[in-house]
Amino acid sequence: MSPSQSCPLSKLDELLLATDRSAFSEGAVREAINFAVKCSSRLYVMSVLETNPQYETIGADVYEKEETEALKYLESVKARALQAGVYSCEAVLHYGEEPYRLIVNEAVDKKVDMIIIGRRGRGGLMKVLMGQVAAKVIGHAPCKVLVVPRAAKIEYKNILVATDGSAHSVAAASEAIGIAKRCGSAVIALSTAYTEGDLEEAKANVDKVVDMARDEGVPIEAITPMGRSHNVIVETAGGRGVDLIVMGTYGKTGIKRLLMGSSTERVIGHAGCAVLVVRAQ
């Protein structure tokens, strides 16, 4: 069945689109609407108006103007979603000093199945490239998080799953294989080796994913390139025409071993395609 005829993911009843209202959120807006239509999902469109004390100096008139523009923008996205065929869409504007916490709280309150965010917005909500908001959302979110660059389009042709053998990588592999099975995609299983001594473990990691894919009848290629994980993942995705990278998160710290700390932001910040981050149950 083609991706236009089915929901790519198994359960997407509730979706949360978090946008900073800049042009950099366009990819996230587009993909959120696409998912909501294909999956018959309820879509929440959220933005944050920061209330940091340092902004008090801008004056009430300026702040009220920004609030009016934010509400207008959210309503325009809602109208766009409804016109595209989304059956239920709610616009939500929050006020606060910590955008990532507001995003996560909204996801918890609404019991959403996936958060969709853009990349490289203005300072504040979507400062993702080498910033902290995306990493914090990923680390604290109760659900999957999809980060979409402005120009990225998910066509489900080639999916790359990055694995380090952890439980969260297994969850990512399961998600990637499920998407591939529904959409007829090809899967690349990748585990990096920083030294020659790491190659045996890397091969064992990808072999697990190969076995999972074959059990589901999904075509898969296993690779164990040498190098720094974030560089290898980004270069492989770009060179192989990958339109979706899937990886596993590790608690509140980002990605265990495979992508630790700033490497998370580097993959998300430099990959030309969307990145889906999955949490093990």
C-alpha positions in Angstrom: 0.0 0.0 0.0 1.4 3.4 -0.9 2.1 6.0 1.8 -0.7 8.1 0.3 -3.2 5.4 1.2 -2.2 4.5 4.8 -0.9 5.9 8.0 2.9 5.4 8.1 3.0 4.8 11.9 0.9 2.4 13.9 -0.7 4.8 16.3 -1.1 8.5 15.7 -4.4 9.4 17.3 -3.2 12.7 18.7 -0.5 14.9 17.2 1.2 18.0 18.6 2.7 20.5 16.2 5.0 23.0 18.0 5.9 26.0 15.9 7.7 29.2 16.4 5.7 30.8 13.6 8.8 31.4 11.5 9.4 30.2 7.9 11.7 27.5 9.4 8.6 25.7 10.8 7.1 25.2 7.3 8.4 21.7 7.0 7.0 20.7 10.3 3.6 22.3 9.5 3.4 20.5 6.2 4.4 17.1 7.6 2.1 17.5 10.6 -0.9 18.1 8.4 0.1 15.2 6.1 0.3 12.9 9.1 -3.0 14.1 10.5 -4.8 13.5 7.2 -3.3 10.1 6.5 -3.7 8.9 10.1 -7.1 10.5 10.9 -5.3 12.2 13.8 -6.5 15.0 16.0 -4.0 17.8 15.5 -3.0 20.4 18.1 -1.1 23.4 16.8 0.9 25.1 19.6 3.2 28.1 19.9 4.8 29.8 22.9 4.9 33.5 23.7 7.8 34.0 25.9 7.3 35.9 29.2 10.9 36.2 30.2 11.3 39.3 32.4 13.9 40.8 30.0 11.1 41.2 27.5 9.2 43.6 29.8 11.3 46.4 28.4 9.8 46.1 25.0 6.5 47.6 26.1 2.9 46.5 26.4 2.0 47.6 22.8 4.8 45.6 21.2 3.9 42.5 23.3 0.2 42.8 22.5 1.0 43.1 18.8 3.1 39.9 19.0 0.3 38.1 20.8 -2.2 39.2 18.1 0.2 38.0 15.4 0.8 34.7 17.1 -3.0 34.0 17.4 -3.5 35.0 13.8 -0.7 32.6 12.7 -2.1 29.7 14.7 -5.6 30.2 13.3 -4.1 30.3 9.7 -2.4 27.0 10.3 -5.6 25.6 11.7 -7.6 26.8 8.7 -5.0 25.2 6.4 -5.2 21.9 8.2 -9.0 21.8 8.1 -9.0 22.7 4.4 -6.5 19.8 3.8 -8.9 17.4 5.4 -7.8 17.2 9.0 -11.0 16.3 10.9 -10.1 18.0 14.2 -7.5 20.8 14.8 -7.1 23.0 17.9 -4.9 26.1 18.1 -3.1 26.6 21.4 -1.0 29.6 22.6 1.0 29.2 25.8 2.9 31.8 27.8 6.0 31.1 29.7 9.8 31.2 30.2 10.6 27.6 29.3 9.2 26.7 25.9 10.4 23.0 26.0 8.6 22.4 29.3 5.4 23.9 28.0 5.7 21.7 24.9 6.2 18.6 27.0 3.4 19.4 29.4 1.0 19.9 26.5 2.0 16.5 25.1 1.4 14.9 28.5 -2.0 16.7 29.0 -3.2 15.9 25.5 -1.8 12.3 25.6 -0.2 12.9 22.2 1.5 10.1 20.2 4.0 12.3 18.5 5.4 15.8 18.7 6.4 17.5 15.5 8.8 20.4 15.5 10.7 22.5 13.0 14.4 23.2 12.8 16.4 26.4 13.1 13.7 28.8 14.1 14.4 32.1 15.9 15.8 32.1 19.4 13.3 30.6 21.9 11.0 27.9 20.9 12.8 26.3 17.9 16.4 27.1 18.3 17.4 23.6 17.4 20.7 23.7 15.6 23.3 23.1 18.4 20.7 24.5 20.8 19.0 23.0 23.9 15.3 23.1 23.2 15.1 20.1 20.9 17.3 18.0 23.1 15.2 18.8 26.1 12.0 18.1 24.3 13.4 14.8 23.1 14.7 13.9 26.5 11.6 14.7 28.4 8.8 14.0 25.9 6.5 11.1 26.7 6.2 10.2 23.1 8.0 10.1 19.7 9.5 13.4 18.4 9.8 14.2 14.7 12.2 17.1 13.8 11.6 18.4 10.2 13.9 20.8 8.4 12.2 23.5 6.4 12.6 21.9 3.0 12.4 18.3 4.0 9.6 16.0 2.6 9.1 12.5 3.9 8.4 10.2 1.0 9.2 6.9 2.7 11.6 5.7 0.0 14.7 5.1 2.1 14.7 4.9 5.9 17.9 4.9 7.9 17.8 3.4 11.4 20.8 4.1 13.6 21.4 1.5 16.3 23.8 1.0 19.2 22.2 -2.2 20.5 20.3 -0.5 23.4 16.6 -1.1 24.1 15.9 2.3 22.7 17.7 1.5 19.5 15.6 -1.7 19.3 12.4 0.4 19.7 13.7 2.7 16.9 14.4 -0.3 14.7 10.9 -1.7 15.3 9.4 1.7 14.4 11.5 2.0 11.2 10.7 -1.5 10.1 7.0 -0.9 10.8 7.0 2.2 8.6 8.9 0.4 5.9 6.4 -2.5 5.9 3.4 -0.1 5.6 5.0 2.1 2.9 7.1 -0.3 0.9 10.3 1.4 1.9 13.9 0.2 1.9 15.7 0.2 5.3 19.4 0.9 6.0 20.6 -0.3 9.4 23.7 1.5 10.6 25.9 1.1 13.5 29.2 3.1 13.7 32.6 1.9 14.8 35.0 4.5 16.1 37.9 2.1 16.1 38.7 -1.3 14.5 38.0 -2.8 17.9 34.4 -1.6 17.8 33.5 -3.3 14.5 32.5 -6.7 16.0 30.0 -5.0 18.3 28.7 -2.7 15.5 28.1 -5.8 13.3 26.2 -7.5 16.1 24.0 -4.4 16.5 23.0 -4.3 12.9 22.5 -8.1 12.7 19.8 -7.8 15.3 18.0 -5.3 13.1 18.4 -7.4 10.0 16.8 -10.3 11.8 13.9 -8.1 12.8 13.4 -6.8 9.3 13.6 -10.3 7.7 10.9 -11.6 10.1 8.6 -8.8 8.7 9.6 -9.4 5.1 11.2 -5.9 4.8 14.2 -5.5 2.6 17.2 -4.2 4.6 20.9 -3.4 4.1 23.3 -3.5 7.1 26.4 -1.2 7.2 29.0 -0.6 9.9 31.1 2.4 8.7 34.0 3.8 10.6 34.0 7.3 12.1 32.2 9.7 14.4 28.5 8.7 14.7 26.9 12.0 13.9 29.2 12.6 10.8 28.6 9.1 9.5 24.8 9.2 10.0 24.5 12.6 8.2 26.8 11.7 5.4 25.1 8.3 4.8 21.7 9.8 4.8 22.7 12.5 2.3 24.5 10.2 0.0 21.9 7.4 0.0 18.8 9.5 -0.6 17.4 8.9 2.9 14.3 10.9 3.7 13.8 9.7 7.3 16.3 8.9 10.0 15.0 6.9 12.9 16.9 6.7 16.2 16.2 5.9 19.8 16.3 8.3 22.7 17.8 7.6 26.1 16.0 9.1 29.0 16.5 12.7 29.8 20.1 12.9 28.5 19.6 12.5 24.8 21.0 9.5 23.0 23.0 6.7 24.8 26.5 6.1 23.4 25.4 6.3 19.7 24.5 10.0 20.0 25.5 11.5 23.3 25.0 15.2 24.2 25.8 17.6 21.5 25.9 14.9 18.8 22.1 14.8 19.0 21.8 18.4 17.9 24.5 17.8 15.3 22.6 15.1 13.5 19.3 16.9 13.8 20.9 20.2 12.9 22.8 19.0 9.8 20.7 16.2 8.3 18.9 17.3 5.3 16.0 15.0 6.1 13.5 14.6 8.9 14.7 12.8 12.1 12.3 10.6 14.2 13.4 10.0 17.7 11.7 7.0 19.5 11.5 6.2 23.2 11.4 2.6 24.4 8.3 1.7 26.4 
